[in-house]
Amino acid sequence: MTKKVSHTKFKALLVAYKELDPEIYTELSNHFISTIKSPSDVISSLGISERSAIGLSYRIALYKRWFKDASLEKLNQGYHLGIIEIPASYGDETESFVKDFDKIFGDHVIIVSTEEF
């Protein structure tokens, strides 16, 4: 029997949020590596530099590129967005936390998209 090896190092979640109490926003935003509050936040990241193909800035720009269409759609619907990066070694705890927020707060917190890197 062969063990399946995963090459995933990170999971990125695009989270849309609006009309949150300050305490709830703070708890959620503590997990963000980047926020998107306007279309210019998405467009300005589309020219990814190849200089540091593994650094956090590179990954943020990459995630914004991956999430471009969904981000622009949610911005047009009045949401702000945050990107959460979860290292594979962290397991599912952070993702479960965000999914709980999604369930509890309904349309106020939505996991829009997920990508693996």
SVG drawing of the C-alpha trace seen along z (x, -y; Angstrom):
<svg xmlns="http://www.w3.org/2000/svg" viewBox="-27 -51 42 53">
<polyline fill="none" stroke="black" stroke-width="0.4" points="0.0,0.0 1.4,-3.4 1.0,-6.5 -0.4,-9.5 1.9,-12.5 0.4,-16.0 2.5,-18.7 0.3,-21.4 2.2,-23.9 -0.6,-26.5 -4.3,-26.8 -5.7,-30.3 -9.2,-31.3 -10.9,-34.4 -13.4,-35.6 -16.0,-38.3 -17.4,-40.2 -19.7,-43.2 -21.6,-44.8 -19.7,-43.1 -19.5,-44.3 -16.0,-45.6 -15.2,-42.6 -16.2,-40.1 -14.3,-41.9 -11.2,-42.0 -11.4,-38.2 -11.8,-37.4 -9.3,-39.9 -6.5,-38.6 -6.3,-35.7 -6.0,-37.9 -2.6,-38.2 -4.1,-40.8 -7.4,-42.8 -9.1,-43.9 -11.4,-47.0 -11.4,-48.4 -10.9,-47.2 -7.5,-49.0 -6.3,-46.6 -6.8,-43.7 -5.6,-45.4 -2.4,-46.7 -1.3,-43.2 -1.7,-41.7 1.9,-42.3 3.6,-39.7 7.4,-40.0 9.4,-36.8 12.1,-38.1 10.9,-36.2 8.8,-33.4 8.3,-32.0 7.9,-35.1 4.7,-36.2 4.4,-39.3 4.6,-37.0 2.0,-34.6 -0.4,-37.5 -0.1,-38.8 -0.6,-35.3 -3.7,-34.8 -5.1,-38.2 -4.6,-37.1 -6.3,-33.8 -9.2,-35.5 -9.5,-38.5 -12.9,-37.8 -14.6,-36.7 -13.1,-39.6 -14.4,-42.2 -17.8,-40.6 -18.0,-40.7 -16.7,-44.2 -19.6,-45.2 -22.0,-43.6 -20.7,-45.8 -18.4,-43.4 -14.8,-43.9 -12.5,-40.9 -9.7,-39.2 -7.3,-36.6 -6.4,-33.9 -3.3,-31.7 -3.2,-28.4 0.1,-26.4 -0.6,-22.8 1.2,-21.9 -1.5,-23.8 -4.2,-21.3 -7.8,-22.2 -8.3,-24.3 -8.2,-27.8 -10.3,-26.7 -12.9,-25.2 -12.9,-28.5 -13.7,-30.5 -16.3,-28.0 -18.0,-28.4 -18.1,-32.2 -19.6,-31.5 -22.4,-29.4 -23.1,-31.7 -23.1,-35.0 -24.7,-34.0 -24.4,-36.6 -22.2,-38.8 -19.2,-36.4 -18.8,-34.2 -16.0,-31.9 -15.9,-32.9 -13.1,-30.7 -10.4,-28.3 -7.1,-27.6 -4.1,-25.4 -0.5,-26.3"/>
</svg>
